[in-house]
Amino acid sequence: MSGPMPWVIAIMVAMTAIALAAGLALGNAISSARAEIEGGVTVQVIEPRDDVRNRETKAAVEAIKRLPDIAGLREVPQSELDALIEPWLGIGISDAGANGAGSGAVIPVPSLIDVRLKGPATAPRLVAIEKALAKAAPSAKVDAQSTWLRPVFDAMVSLQVLSISLVVLLAAALAAAVLLAARSALGANRDVIEIVHLLGGTDTQVAQVFQRSIGYDAAGGGTVGLALAMVVILSLGRRFADLGAGLVDSGALVWTDWFLLALVPLLSTLLAMLTARLTVLHALRKML
């Protein structure tokens, strides 16, 4: 690990592994979330009067049960709704939570029905649900979960593309660093190379010397870089796991992802050796 080259490669490998891990985690989160909400539909009963809202909610549940292609439904309990709005509006602010509490500020909270379809929530299916609820629950509003989460998915896909682009750019930067190092070594050892040629050495033999030297540097630097990246990835993973958010949990790395990360030092070493070999061979053809 003497000289700057192994440490340059270590930094490149660490950054590549971190960028790759981010891209893989985002891909896992996107795939898991899309599979979960592809057939998800949310029905909101937004009637402000408590008694009327409860009556419409029960009628909506019965009307939805009679529809085809319904995999299941669940009326979200009021306690869950209160827990969702509590961090933003406080305790006892809803009409159900304020009953008997003597609170002066009461906000009507819509009833929610979580519906699961047997297939994707297409426009015709949403129209069929709206028609079924027109008489049973006039104040009901139907939303496909995939529709209002599309901006989130688009942003996550953009971040994933950015991560992949960073991996490609870092690979190109690694190749450029090896190219410059090989050219510098060639210039410093030009007289020795000419003597080797006079003694019968071939361009391939000379290139193998540089290739082997760069390979040692890349292997050592890649190992150190991967170790540094693992420390960062595991630390960040533990921090995000403490959030307990659904998208974060679904973005956890699986064993195939760890296998791909383990391949980063190997692929970096092969790229460095190939770049060194081609650079030296090309320079030697011009030299002699």
C-alpha positions, 0 to 999 in steps of 0.5 A, spaced: 500 500 500 505 504 498 505 510 494 498 514 492 495 509 487 492 504 492 489 509 496 486 513 490 483 506 488 481 505 495 477 512 495 474 510 488 472 503 490 469 506 496 465 511 493 463 506 487 460 501 493 456 506 496 453 509 490 451 502 488 448 500 495 444 506 494 441 505 487 440 497 489 436 500 496 432 505 492 430 499 487 428 494 492 424 500 495 421 502 488 419 494 487 416 493 493 412 499 494 409 498 487 407 491 488 404 493 494 400 498 492 399 496 485 392 494 486 390 499 492 385 504 492 383 509 498 376 511 499 375 517 503 368 519 506 369 526 507 362 528 510 363 532 516 357 530 520 359 524 525 353 520 524 352 521 517 359 519 516 358 513 520 352 511 516 355 512 509 361 509 511 358 502 513 354 503 506 360 504 502 363 498 505 357 493 503 357 496 496 364 495 495 363 488 498 358 486 492 363 489 487 367 484 482 375 483 483 375 485 490 381 482 494 379 485 500 377 491 504 378 494 511 375 500 514 381 504 518 380 504 525 379 511 528 385 510 533 389 509 527 387 516 524 388 519 530 395 517 531 396 519 524 394 526 525 396 527 532 403 529 530 401 535 526 394 537 530 395 534 537 391 530 541 383 530 541 383 535 535 378 530 531 371 529 532 371 522 535 377 524 539 374 530 542 368 526 544 367 528 552 374 531 552 371 538 552 375 541 547 373 547 543 377 546 537 374 540 533 376 538 526 372 532 522 376 527 520 374 523 514 373 515 514 378 511 510 377 504 507 383 501 504 381 497 498 385 491 495 383 489 488 385 483 484 389 486 479 392 493 478 387 499 479 385 501 472 381 507 470 375 503 469 375 499 475 375 506 479 369 508 475 366 502 477 367 503 484 365 511 484 358 509 481 357 503 486 358 509 491 354 514 488 348 512 492 351 509 498 356 514 500 355 521 496 361 524 499 365 518 498 372 520 494 376 514 490 383 515 489 388 510 487 394 509 491 399 509 485 396 515 483 398 520 488 404 516 490 407 517 482 411 523 484 414 519 490 416 514 485 419 518 479 423 522 484 426 515 487 427 513 480 431 519 478 435 518 484 436 511 482 439 513 475 443 518 479 446 512 483 448 508 477 450 514 473 455 515 479 457 508 478 459 509 471 463 516 472 467 513 478 469 507 473 471 512 468 475 516 473 478 509 476 480 508 468 483 515 467 487 514 474 490 508 472 492 511 465 495 517 467 499 512 472 501 507 467 503 513 462 507 516 468 511 510 470 512 509 462 516 515 462 520 514 468 522 507 466 523 509 458 531 507 459 530 501 462 524 499 457 529 500 451 534 496 455 529 490 456 527 491 448 535 490 446 535 484 451 530 481 447 524 483 451 517 483 448 512 489 448 507 484 451 512 482 457 513 489 459 506 490 459 505 484 463 510 487 468 506 494 469 499 490 469 501 486 475 504 492 479 497 495 477 493 489 479 497 489 486 495 496 487 488 495 485 487 489 489 489 492 496 486 499 494 479 495 493 479 491 499 481 497 503 475 501 499 470 496 500 471 495 508 470 503 508 464 502 504 461 497 508 462 501 515 458 507 511 453 502 508 452 499 515 452 505 519 447 508 514 442 502 514 442 502 522 440 509 522 435 508 517 432 502 520 431 506 526 426 511 522 421 505 522 418 507 515 415 503 510 419 505 504 425 505 508 424 498 511 422 495 504 429 498 501 433 493 505 439 490 501 438 482 500 444 477 499 444 478 492 445 486 493 451 484 498 454 479 493 454 485 487 457 489 492 463 484 494 464 484 486 466 491 486 473 490 488 474 484 483 471 488 477 475 494 479 482 490 479 480 487 472 478 494 470 485 497 472 489 491 469 486 491 463 487 499 462 494 498 464 495 493 459 492 497 453 495 503 455 502 500 456 501 496 449 499 503 445 505 507 448 510 502 447 508 501 439 509 509 439 515 509 443 519 504 438 
